[in-house]
Amino acid sequence: MIHNFSQLRDRFNSRFNSADKPTIGLAGFYGYGNYGDELFLDVWEKYLGADFNLRILHDLELKPFFSERFNDQFNSVDGIIIGGGDILQPWNIDRRYWNRRFLEKPVWIAGIGVPLRANAQQAEKENVINKMSDFLTHDNVRLIHSRDAVSHKWINAHFPVSTKSFWSPDIVASLKEDFFKKREASSRTQKKLGIVVRSRKGHEDSDNFSLIEGFAERSFAKGWDISIIVLATGRTLKPDLDSSLRLNIDAPTRVIFSDSIHTLTSELMCQDAILSMKFHGTVAAMMAGIPSIVGVPTLKNREFTKQLGVPDLCIGFESQKLASIDANMLKPPKLADIDNVFHLASDAVSRIGSDLRKFFCKY
């Protein structure tokens, strides 16, 4: 298995080496094996890979994130895409994304969210807001795309960027036709339930999974086959696997993990329902018409389930509501709502791609 950041990064970057194409640097939480972030790379490859070389920018796994070799690599980049993910944090500036050097190039910001959290440690900081204002209002920032209406509204309320900002559902939803298609198995009689947990910083040993365990046990008693799917590769795999192994389900279960994001997605597509503490586990399942109980009801999850018309599935792994959920009664989003989210997400990425091609004279 590939657990090494440099190997993951180099494996992606090495696929794009056309001398006659502009090179776009990608600034995101890439190379760490987190399921959703690695899927963003598939989005950029799908919509931009034919016309552009793509490069993950940061070349160090840990701080300071950029080595002495970065200057040479940066000089070969023609433009930059920042995002996606919850990377516009009102309390913190991460140099992997908001690096002032990036503003020497044309910049497109895409698929980002603003994680608004009600605690003192993650409250808005004036100095952070001021620095972000300087960045976002810079003339070289061409477009700012958010993945939900709340983040979009917050950005426009804090920064004078309304003429270049827009939003759509999460852009990973635009992969529906390529990766997110439910696999029907006519030969099997048991329905399949996938459980996805994650390691949460500061909660590694304290998260109480008893309601998840109870839900899985009730589902098994009603004839469901239970799998625990570890939606991570690279350095994220071990902590997520450790959390998965903390589940104590009194029923036969299998634990599925892989060094391939696409293999993990294929496993998701074999399920008839899932419970996911990972946002993009829910995105992948829902876009395939598989109902997903949201395990962590964050802003992005609340907004996405509303966009799909299934806000009742945004429950939370510690909510007592989970104790009364019957897997046999779970319903997926309506096909019309799935298609609408897909087209909105696809149109948003296409808009970014069109602006890139226009800028670099590739129509």
SELO-264941 format. One line per 5 residues: number of its first residue (from 1); for each residue x, y, z of C-alpha. Coordinates in nm, 4 decimals. Last residue first. Example, Ala and Ser with C-alpha at 12.3 -4.5 7.8 and 13.67 -1.06 7.14 Angstrom:
2
2) 1.3670:-0.1060:0.7140 | 1.2300:-0.4500:0.7800
// end
This chain:
363
363) -1.1501:2.7571:-2.6513 | -0.7923:2.7518:-2.5314 | -0.6694:3.1114:-2.5073 | -0.5137:3.0687:-2.1608 | -0.7654:3.2987:-1.9973
358) -1.0527:3.1592:-2.1998 | -0.9529:2.8037:-2.1156 | -0.9395:2.8849:-1.7451 | -1.2723:3.0677:-1.7627 | -1.4305:2.7702:-1.9356
353) -1.2924:2.5326:-1.6753 | -1.4364:2.7392:-1.3918 | -1.7742:2.7506:-1.5634 | -1.7540:2.3767:-1.6308 | -1.6940:2.3158:-1.2600
348) -2.0084:2.5132:-1.1754 | -2.2135:2.3487:-1.4510 | -2.1201:2.0041:-1.3190 | -2.2271:2.0940:-0.9658 | -2.5602:2.2346:-1.0820
343) -2.6125:1.9416:-1.3198 | -2.5412:1.6811:-1.0530 | -2.7586:1.8549:-0.7937 | -3.0504:1.8639:-1.0386 | -2.9996:1.5016:-1.1399
338) -3.0046:1.3884:-0.7774 | -3.3183:1.5967:-0.7113 | -3.4969:1.4476:-1.0141 | -3.3914:1.0975:-0.9089 | -3.5566:1.1464:-0.5713
333) -3.3225:1.1125:-0.2762 | -3.2847:0.7654:-0.1250 | -3.5366:0.6159:0.1205 | -3.4574:0.4425:0.4471 | -3.7435:0.2299:0.5821
328) -3.5625:-0.1048:0.5778 | -3.2738:0.0481:0.7733 | -3.5097:0.1163:1.0641 | -3.4078:0.4253:1.2627 | -3.5340:0.4405:1.6211
323) -3.2004:0.4521:1.8047 | -3.0630:0.6967:1.5466 | -3.2995:0.9624:1.6748 | -3.1060:0.9446:2.0015 | -2.8389:1.1512:1.8297
318) -2.4758:1.0538:1.8872 | -2.4072:0.9394:1.5288 | -2.5754:1.2458:1.3816 | -2.9114:1.2787:1.2046 | -2.8950:1.4416:0.8619
313) -3.1219:1.1851:0.6931 | -3.4307:1.4003:0.7629 | -3.2817:1.6720:0.5395 | -3.3613:1.4569:0.2325 | -3.4491:1.7049:-0.0449
308) -3.1163:1.6718:-0.2239 | -3.0156:2.0344:-0.1640 | -3.1334:1.9964:0.1963 | -2.9063:1.6914:0.2379 | -2.6170:1.8964:0.1029
303) -2.6835:2.1952:0.3296 | -2.7001:1.9905:0.6463 | -2.3913:1.7924:0.5510 | -2.1881:2.1046:0.4723 | -2.3021:2.2722:0.7944
298) -2.2029:1.9733:1.0067 | -2.4411:1.6910:1.0985 | -2.1782:1.4212:1.1680 | -2.3106:1.0693:1.1029 | -2.5293:1.1512:0.8044
293) -2.7519:0.8544:0.7242 | -2.6948:0.7720:0.3600 | -2.9601:0.6485:0.1172 | -2.8112:0.5038:-0.2033 | -2.9259:0.6787:-0.5207
288) -2.5779:0.6938:-0.6710 | -2.5516:1.0660:-0.5948 | -2.6558:0.9831:-0.2377 | -2.3759:0.7302:-0.1918 | -2.0944:0.9488:-0.3238
283) -2.2088:1.2593:-0.1339 | -2.2609:1.0636:0.1893 | -1.9125:0.9154:0.1723 | -1.8054:1.2672:0.0830 | -1.9206:1.3978:0.4189
278) -1.7536:1.1275:0.6267 | -1.9366:1.0081:0.9405 | -2.1308:0.7789:0.7112 | -2.4229:0.5466:0.7678 | -2.4867:0.3524:0.4507
273) -2.7688:0.1955:0.2524 | -2.8013:-0.0607:-0.0265 | -2.4257:-0.1016:-0.0580 | -2.2359:-0.2157:-0.3678 | -2.1585:0.1448:-0.4735
268) -1.9710:0.1996:-0.1486 | -1.7387:-0.0884:-0.2340 | -1.6731:0.0653:-0.5758 | -1.5891:0.3947:-0.4038 | -1.3341:0.2143:-0.1873
263) -1.1774:0.0641:-0.4995 | -1.1663:0.4126:-0.6527 | -0.9920:0.5616:-0.3505 | -0.7263:0.2922:-0.3834 | -0.4971:0.1901:-0.0951
258) -0.7741:-0.0322:0.0384 | -0.9916:-0.0958:0.3413 | -1.2915:-0.3154:0.4161 | -1.3775:-0.4401:0.7645 | -1.6196:-0.7330:0.7645
253) -1.9041:-0.7799:1.0064 | -2.0819:-1.0687:1.1801 | -2.3018:-0.9270:1.4558 | -2.2541:-0.7840:1.8029 | -2.0949:-0.4643:1.6719
248) -1.8070:-0.3323:1.8790 | -1.6755:-0.0413:1.6721 | -1.3309:0.0542:1.7998 | -1.1820:-0.1140:1.4906 | -1.3309:0.1612:1.2742
243) -1.1596:0.4276:1.4833 | -0.8239:0.2551:1.4376 | -0.8947:0.2245:1.0641 | -0.9604:0.5978:1.0477 | -0.6362:0.6709:1.2341
238) -0.4423:0.4287:1.0093 | -0.5892:0.5298:0.6729 | -0.5365:0.9053:0.6947 | -0.1628:0.8691:0.6243 | -0.2304:0.7171:0.2838
233) -0.5811:0.5843:0.2141 | -0.9201:0.6639:0.3586 | -1.2847:0.5639:0.3480 | -1.2623:0.2675:0.5887 | -1.5731:0.0639:0.5120
228) -1.7335:-0.1368:0.7937 | -1.9596:-0.3956:0.6332 | -2.2892:-0.5411:0.7608 | -2.5217:-0.7801:0.5708 | -2.8854:-0.6992:0.6449
223) -3.1409:-0.9616:0.7440 | -3.3578:-0.7843:0.9976 | -3.1356:-0.8917:1.2884 | -2.8411:-0.7456:1.0978 | -3.0201:-0.4083:1.0804
218) -3.0865:-0.4120:1.4533 | -2.7173:-0.4880:1.5163 | -2.6013:-0.2107:1.2811 | -2.8292:0.0464:1.4458 | -2.7149:-0.0616:1.7915
213) -2.3492:-0.0294:1.6934 | -2.4111:0.3169:1.5501 | -2.5878:0.4117:1.8725 | -2.2952:0.2793:2.0787 | -2.0295:0.4672:1.8801
208) -1.9256:0.7010:2.1603 | -1.6422:0.9269:2.0487 | -1.3899:0.9469:2.3340 | -1.0820:0.7679:2.2056 | -1.0058:0.9668:1.8902
203) -1.2082:1.2691:1.9985 | -0.9398:1.5396:1.9932 | -0.9078:1.5203:1.6163 | -1.1906:1.3114:1.4766 | -1.1026:0.9643:1.3481
198) -1.3664:0.8430:1.1092 | -1.6647:0.6130:1.0839 | -1.8232:0.4597:0.7745 | -2.0791:0.1802:0.8126 | -2.2049:0.0077:0.4986
193) -2.5333:-0.1842:0.4986 | -2.5946:-0.4538:0.2391 | -2.9285:-0.6153:0.1627 | -2.9250:-0.9926:0.1645 | -3.0648:-1.1876:-0.1311
188) -2.7646:-1.1900:-0.3602 | -2.7729:-1.3068:-0.7214 | -2.9132:-0.9886:-0.8755 | -2.6268:-0.7729:-0.7570 | -2.7021:-0.4101:-0.8394
183) -2.4065:-0.1781:-0.8518 | -2.5055:0.1789:-0.7736 | -2.3380:0.4377:-0.9951 | -2.1144:0.7073:-0.8515 | -1.7841:0.6854:-1.0366
178) -1.8131:0.8446:-1.3815 | -2.1715:0.9641:-1.4231 | -2.1907:1.0930:-1.0684 | -1.8536:1.2713:-1.0694 | -2.0234:1.6139:-1.0654
173) -2.1288:1.5480:-0.7041 | -1.7629:1.6062:-0.6145 | -1.8423:1.9709:-0.6956 | -2.0362:2.0221:-0.3724 | -2.3669:2.1932:-0.4513
168) -2.3347:2.5269:-0.6285 | -2.2022:2.8707:-0.5443 | -2.0969:3.2017:-0.6941 | -1.8352:3.4707:-0.6367 | -1.6763:3.7073:-0.8896
163) -1.9072:4.0103:-0.8735 | -1.9875:3.9439:-0.5054 | -1.6256:3.9944:-0.3953 | -1.6467:4.2756:-0.1416 | -1.5553:4.0514:0.1566
158) -1.7346:3.9655:0.4809 | -2.0999:3.9497:0.3724 | -2.0100:3.7996:0.0334 | -1.8099:3.5241:0.2004 | -2.0845:3.4487:0.4516
153) -2.3503:3.4296:0.1789 | -2.1411:3.1866:-0.0238 | -2.0704:2.9728:0.2835 | -2.4435:2.9580:0.3590 | -2.5378:2.8862:-0.0033
148) -2.3189:2.5785:-0.0295 | -2.0094:2.4579:-0.2121 | -1.8495:2.7963:-0.2664 | -1.6868:2.9252:-0.5861 | -1.4583:3.2282:-0.5993
143) -1.3525:3.3372:-0.9484 | -1.0713:3.5494:-1.0953 | -0.8319:3.6069:-0.8060 | -0.5496:3.7971:-0.9776 | -0.7033:4.1339:-0.8903
138) -0.6705:4.0659:-0.5177 | -1.0001:4.0861:-0.3313 | -0.9727:3.7305:-0.1979 | -0.6200:3.7710:-0.0623 | -0.6481:4.1098:0.1054
133) -0.9826:4.0054:0.2513 | -0.8275:3.6851:0.3828 | -0.5654:3.8885:0.5640 | -0.8301:4.1111:0.7211 | -1.0480:3.8155:0.8214
128) -0.7506:3.6431:0.9836 | -0.6562:3.9575:1.1763 | -1.0137:3.9973:1.2970 | -1.0423:3.6436:1.4284 | -1.3733:3.4638:1.3822
123) -1.4448:3.1910:1.6360 | -1.2805:2.8512:1.6179 | -1.1321:2.8259:1.9671 | -1.4325:3.0014:2.1214 | -1.6864:2.7496:1.9975
118) -1.9921:2.7704:1.7757 | -1.8535:2.6549:1.4447 | -1.8885:2.8009:1.0963 | -1.6868:2.5840:0.8581 | -1.6651:2.8020:0.5442
113) -1.6715:2.5790:0.2376 | -1.4636:2.5690:-0.0770 | -1.5444:2.4036:-0.4080 | -1.3375:2.6372:-0.6204 | -1.0978:2.9303:-0.5933
108) -0.9413:3.0287:-0.9282 | -0.6089:3.2120:-0.9227 | -0.4074:3.3871:-1.1939 | -0.0412:3.3830:-1.0876 | 0.1644:3.6112:-0.8606
103) -0.1223:3.5693:-0.6156 | 0.0046:3.2212:-0.5327 | 0.3000:3.3806:-0.3572 | 0.0628:3.5052:-0.0876 | -0.0063:3.1470:0.0201
98) -0.3675:3.0915:0.1204 | -0.4040:2.7215:0.0394 | -0.1059:2.5270:0.1721 | -0.0272:2.8309:0.3849 | -0.3202:2.7576:0.6188
93) -0.4841:3.0672:0.7626 | -0.6877:3.0200:1.0796 | -0.9871:3.1530:1.2759 | -1.2315:3.2303:0.9937 | -1.1474:2.8993:0.8214
88) -1.1666:2.9103:0.4432 | -1.0413:2.5557:0.3912 | -1.3580:2.3513:0.4332 | -1.2916:2.1618:0.1095 | -1.2076:2.2405:-0.2470
83) -0.9883:2.4096:-0.3200 | -0.7401:2.6586:-0.4623 | -0.6820:2.6397:-0.8376 | -0.3614:2.7997:-0.9615 | -0.2265:2.9306:-1.2918
78) 0.0797:2.9035:-1.5173 | 0.2998:2.6789:-1.3008 | 0.6630:2.6207:-1.4061 | 0.7898:2.8962:-1.1763 | 0.6247:2.7228:-0.8819
73) 0.8284:2.4076:-0.9320 | 1.1529:2.6025:-0.9294 | 1.0502:2.7922:-0.6188 | 0.9279:2.4744:-0.4487 | 1.2707:2.3135:-0.4353
68) 1.3466:2.4860:-0.1048 | 1.0590:2.2909:0.0436 | 0.6958:2.3938:0.0858 | 0.4604:2.2459:0.3496 | 0.6278:2.4431:0.6397
63) 0.4871:2.2348:0.7996 | 0.4035:1.8725:0.7232 | 0.3636:1.6594:0.4102 | 0.6103:1.8620:0.2064 | 0.5704:1.9242:-0.1670
58) 0.2775:2.1649:-0.1688 | 0.1585:2.2307:-0.5245 | -0.0317:1.9279:-0.6550 | 0.0225:1.9604:-1.0296 | -0.2176:1.9361:-1.3229
53) -0.1207:1.9685:-1.6894 | -0.4021:2.1299:-1.8807 | -0.6323:2.0724:-2.1782 | -0.7557:1.7130:-2.1462 | -0.7090:1.7032:-1.7696
48) -0.9390:1.9974:-1.6984 | -1.2906:1.8633:-1.6355 | -1.2253:1.5003:-1.5490 | -0.8783:1.5547:-1.4003 | -1.0026:1.8398:-1.1856
43) -1.2933:1.6349:-1.0551 | -1.0710:1.3317:-0.9964 | -0.8397:1.5503:-0.7867 | -1.1427:1.6581:-0.5843 | -1.1928:1.2875:-0.5133
38) -0.8627:1.2879:-0.3212 | -1.0058:1.5549:-0.0921 | -1.3202:1.3525:-0.0330 | -1.1476:1.0327:0.0761 | -0.8633:1.1684:0.2881
33) -0.5503:1.0024:0.1534 | -0.2998:1.2652:0.2652 | -0.1722:1.3584:-0.0799 | -0.4024:1.6557:-0.1268 | -0.5533:1.8922:0.1253
28) -0.5717:2.1619:-0.1417 | -0.3717:2.3872:-0.3692 | -0.3617:2.2575:-0.7264 | -0.1148:2.4116:-0.9693 | -0.2317:2.4416:-1.3297
23) 0.0165:2.3844:-1.6105 | -0.0530:2.5149:-1.9600 | -0.0320:2.2479:-2.2324 | 0.2227:2.2105:-2.5143 | 0.4890:2.0303:-2.3099
18) 0.2464:1.7594:-2.2022 | 0.3507:1.5985:-1.8740 | 0.0410:1.5171:-1.6700 | 0.0368:1.1680:-1.5171 | 0.3486:1.2307:-1.3102
13) 0.1639:1.4724:-1.0827 | -0.0730:1.2074:-0.9485 | 0.1857:0.9405:-0.8666 | 0.4190:1.2105:-0.7372 | 0.1676:1.3293:-0.4810
8) 0.0792:0.9821:-0.3560 | 0.4451:0.8831:-0.3464 | 0.5444:1.2019:-0.1664 | 0.2733:1.1546:0.0954 | 0.3775:0.7962:0.1723
3) 0.1099:0.5445:0.2620 | 0.1109:0.3571:-0.0686 | 0.0000:0.0000:0.0000
// end
